[in-house]
Amino acid sequence: MSAVRLLLLSLLCALFVSLSHGACAEVDSDTEAVAGKGFKLGCISCKMRPEVEASATVDWYFKAKGEADFAHIYNYDEEGQHVVDERFEDRVDWSGSKQSQDIQDASIYLFNVTFNDSGTYRCFFHRLLTYEFYEYQTVVSKVVHLTVVAKATRGTASIVSEVMMYVSIIGLQAWLYIEMVYCYRKISAAGEEALRESANAEYLAIASESKDNCGVQVAE
């Protein structure tokens, strides 16, 4: 086992750790807001290939109860956020991925929620994947059915969402631990094999030198 191979194993372990820290978990948004308070509309779309470069823009649409069509209310791109619908003017703020064009969290925050905000929200990820020789455009959408109430209640969707979040976190931590143990064992085994090979090489060198010395003595 050469030192180069040992170094490659170490780099591979470091890569596993970095990917684990950058992992993304798709958690559903809460669906119940309290009138007069703020509320985060969650929208997460994880990129399947984290090593592929990508950029994305986001659009939010809203259909109030009793309405037939969705209205475009919000857009976020490389230039920042743009509130399109006057009903949400000065009441929406970006709460998603920061300082990155590779958007995976497109959540927005509503200030001073009203009962008129009840309805169906849809967010769209327009993602451009950049490969070495071509680009690929994808569109992913998520739906949030929001109900505005006068007093907060502990809804089933909220409980399930929170449980799934903790399960995702624990799962990622467990996966990271397993990978670290696997890498440690690989590196340890590689180190032991390298020591054995070094010892064997040293033994053969000594044996060869001893043989040569014996040959010289016989010749004399």
Secondary structure per residue as TSV (DSSP state, phi and psi in degrees):
chain	resnum	aa	ss	phi	psi
A	1	M	-	360.0	115.0
A	2	S	-	-81.3	164.8
A	3	A	H	-65.7	-30.4
A	4	V	H	-64.0	-42.9
A	5	R	H	-65.8	-38.0
A	6	L	H	-62.9	-40.3
A	7	L	H	-64.8	-40.6
A	8	L	H	-62.9	-39.0
A	9	L	H	-63.8	-40.3
A	10	S	H	-63.6	-42.7
A	11	L	H	-64.7	-37.5
A	12	L	H	-63.8	-40.7
A	13	C	H	-64.5	-41.3
A	14	A	H	-62.1	-37.0
A	15	L	H	-64.7	-42.5
A	16	F	H	-59.6	-41.9
A	17	V	H	-64.6	-43.6
A	18	S	H	-65.6	-38.5
A	19	L	H	-66.6	-35.6
A	20	S	H	-66.0	-41.7
A	21	H	H	-67.4	-26.9
A	22	G	T	-94.9	12.7
A	23	A	-	-66.9	152.1
A	24	C	-	-121.5	137.9
A	25	A	-	-123.8	126.2
A	26	E	-	-84.8	103.8
A	27	V	-	-107.9	131.5
A	28	D	-	-67.7	150.9
A	29	S	-	-74.6	152.5
A	30	D	-	-63.4	157.4
A	31	T	-	-125.1	6.1
A	32	E	E	-128.3	120.6
A	33	A	E	-113.7	156.9
A	34	V	E	-106.0	129.8
A	35	A	T	-57.4	134.6
A	36	G	T	88.4	-8.9
A	37	K	S	-111.6	175.4
A	38	G	-	-87.8	160.8
A	39	F	E	-153.7	137.2
A	40	K	E	-97.7	118.6
A	41	L	E	-87.3	107.9
A	42	G	-	-84.2	140.8
A	43	C	-	-155.1	108.2
A	44	I	B	-126.7	131.1
A	45	S	-	-131.3	107.7
A	46	C	-	-80.0	136.4
A	47	K	-	-76.1	130.7
A	48	M	S	-70.7	-32.1
A	49	R	-	-114.3	92.6
A	50	P	T	-62.9	-22.5
A	51	E	T	-80.3	-11.3
A	52	V	S	-86.5	130.7
A	53	E	E	-69.1	144.4
A	54	A	E	-154.6	158.9
A	55	S	E	-138.7	155.4
A	56	A	E	-148.8	152.9
A	57	T	E	-122.7	158.2
A	58	V	E	-130.0	139.5
A	59	D	E	-129.3	136.5
A	60	W	E	-112.1	139.0
A	61	Y	E	-126.2	153.3
A	62	F	E	-138.6	135.8
A	63	K	E	-127.5	110.3
A	64	A	E	-71.5	160.3
A	65	K	T	-60.7	131.7
A	66	G	T	93.3	-14.9
A	67	E	-	-89.3	153.7
A	68	A	S	-96.0	-29.3
A	69	D	S	-120.7	156.6
A	70	F	-	-83.0	144.0
A	71	A	E	-114.8	137.4
A	72	H	E	-73.3	121.4
A	73	I	E	-115.5	-21.2
A	74	Y	E	-157.6	145.9
A	75	N	E	-140.4	142.3
A	76	Y	E	-134.7	126.8
A	77	D	E	-143.4	-165.1
A	78	E	T	-63.2	-18.6
A	79	E	T	-89.8	-8.1
A	80	G	E	118.8	-160.6
A	81	Q	E	-96.5	151.9
A	82	H	E	-141.2	116.7
A	83	V	E	-84.8	119.5
A	84	V	-	-93.0	-37.2
A	85	D	S	-96.1	127.6
A	86	E	G	-64.8	-20.2
A	87	R	G	-63.9	-22.9
A	88	F	G	-111.2	10.9
A	89	E	T	-60.6	129.9
A	90	D	T	63.0	16.9
A	91	R	T	-124.2	4.5
A	92	V	E	-126.7	138.5
A	93	D	E	-139.9	146.3
A	94	W	E	-68.7	132.3
A	95	S	-	-131.5	24.0
A	96	G	S	-103.8	-149.8
A	97	S	-	-58.2	133.8
A	98	K	-	-108.8	144.1
A	99	Q	S	51.9	42.2
A	100	S	-	-156.3	135.1
A	101	Q	S	-80.6	-16.9
A	102	D	S	-84.7	75.6
A	103	I	-	-76.9	125.3
A	104	Q	-	-120.9	-21.0
A	105	D	B	-113.7	113.1
A	106	A	-	-111.8	30.0
A	107	S	-	-67.9	148.3
A	108	I	E	-127.8	159.1
A	109	Y	E	-117.3	127.5
A	110	L	E	-98.2	129.8
A	111	F	S	-96.1	146.1
A	112	N	S	49.0	62.5
A	113	V	-	-62.0	139.5
A	114	T	-	-118.4	167.4
A	115	F	G	-65.7	-23.7
A	116	N	G	-70.3	-11.3
A	117	D	G	-82.6	-5.8
A	118	S	-	-64.9	139.6
A	119	G	E	151.8	-158.0
A	120	T	E	-111.5	130.0
A	121	Y	E	-114.8	142.3
A	122	R	E	-131.2	131.6
A	123	C	E	-114.3	142.8
A	124	F	E	-121.3	127.6
A	125	F	E	-95.9	120.9
A	126	H	E	-104.2	96.9
A	127	R	E	-107.9	132.6
A	128	L	E	-109.3	113.9
A	129	L	E	-92.2	128.9
A	130	T	E	-109.8	108.7
A	131	Y	-	-96.5	-179.3
A	132	E	S	-65.0	-38.9
A	133	F	S	-119.2	-0.1
A	134	Y	-	-160.5	169.9
A	135	E	E	-121.8	150.4
A	136	Y	E	-134.9	127.0
A	137	Q	E	-98.4	131.3
A	138	T	E	-127.5	154.6
A	139	V	E	-129.9	123.7
A	140	V	E	-123.6	136.4
A	141	S	E	-125.7	148.7
A	142	K	E	-128.7	150.2
A	143	V	E	-122.1	136.8
A	144	V	E	-128.3	121.6
A	145	H	E	-97.2	107.1
A	146	L	E	-101.0	133.9
A	147	T	E	-119.8	128.8
A	148	V	E	-101.2	127.0
A	149	V	E	-121.9	164.9
A	150	A	S	-79.0	-28.5
A	151	K	S	-138.1	141.1
A	152	A	-	-67.7	139.3
A	153	T	-	-130.1	158.0
A	154	R	-	-91.9	94.4
A	155	G	-	-78.8	158.4
A	156	T	H	-62.3	-41.2
A	157	A	H	-61.6	-39.0
A	158	S	H	-65.3	-42.9
A	159	I	H	-63.6	-45.7
A	160	V	H	-62.8	-41.8
A	161	S	H	-61.2	-43.8
A	162	E	H	-66.7	-42.1
A	163	V	H	-61.6	-43.7
A	164	M	H	-63.8	-35.6
A	165	M	H	-63.0	-46.6
A	166	Y	H	-66.6	-37.3
A	167	V	H	-62.6	-41.8
A	168	S	H	-63.5	-43.9
A	169	I	H	-63.3	-46.3
A	170	I	H	-63.8	-40.5
A	171	G	H	-62.1	-42.6
A	172	L	H	-65.5	-40.3
A	173	Q	H	-65.6	-39.7
A	174	A	H	-65.0	-41.7
A	175	W	H	-63.3	-41.3
A	176	L	H	-62.7	-42.6
A	177	Y	H	-62.3	-44.0
A	178	I	H	-62.5	-44.0
A	179	E	H	-63.7	-39.5
A	180	M	H	-65.9	-41.6
A	181	V	H	-64.4	-42.7
A	182	Y	H	-61.1	-46.0
A	183	C	H	-65.2	-40.1
A	184	Y	H	-61.0	-43.7
A	185	R	H	-66.0	-39.6
A	186	K	H	-63.4	-46.1
A	187	I	H	-65.4	-40.7
A	188	S	H	-62.8	-45.0
A	189	A	H	-64.8	-38.5
A	190	A	H	-65.0	-40.4
A	191	G	H	-64.2	-42.3
A	192	E	H	-65.0	-41.0
A	193	E	H	-66.2	-38.3
A	194	A	H	-63.9	-39.2
A	195	L	H	-65.1	-41.1
A	196	R	H	-62.9	-43.9
A	197	E	H	-64.7	-38.5
A	198	S	H	-64.7	-42.0
A	199	A	H	-65.2	-41.3
A	200	N	H	-63.3	-41.6
A	201	A	H	-64.3	-40.2
A	202	E	H	-65.8	-40.1
A	203	Y	H	-63.8	-44.0
A	204	L	H	-64.4	-37.2
A	205	A	H	-64.5	-42.7
A	206	I	H	-65.3	-42.6
A	207	A	H	-63.2	-41.5
A	208	S	H	-64.9	-41.8
A	209	E	H	-64.5	-39.7
A	210	S	H	-64.9	-38.9
A	211	K	H	-65.3	-42.0
A	212	D	H	-63.8	-40.7
A	213	N	H	-64.7	-38.9
A	214	C	H	-64.0	-39.9
A	215	G	H	-64.0	-38.2
A	216	V	H	-66.3	-42.4
A	217	Q	H	-64.6	-40.5
A	218	V	H	-64.8	-39.9
A	219	A	H	-64.3	-36.4
A	220	E	-	-67.8	360.0
